[in-house]
């Protein structure tokens, strides 16, 4: 299954983005997945990625669309978030240290903890692409 969503860069569309992802996956996989466990994981990673695009890449310019592309093969999910911002140089990323108060930098850490794989491509045909990948395990059989 493949689907995509073009949506304005505006946080008021956050619920639409979440519903699009979760509803698309639930239509394909039905009740074979433990959604009570997986939906929070996916929702948090997506919210972090989309809100970063809105706030940082597009700088609250809602007229610049965000492209979300979802691919599901068996239980392997690949979600791409495309933006038209200047991009982020991961070489400058400094992970937060527990003993120091740091205002930013947690998003990359959160996404990497929640997803099986996170990849960022800077300036691909004038856009940037954040790719989030995860395996959605089958629901355990009732005991």
Buried (B, 14 or more C-beta within 10 A) or exposed (E): EEBEBEBBBBBEBBEEBBEBBBEBBBEBBEEEBEBEEBBEBBBBBBBBBBBBBBEBBBEEEBEBBBBBBBBBEEBEBBBBBBBBBEBBEEEEEEEBEEEEEEEEEEBBEBBBEBBEEBEBEEEEEEBBBBBBBBEBEEBEEEE
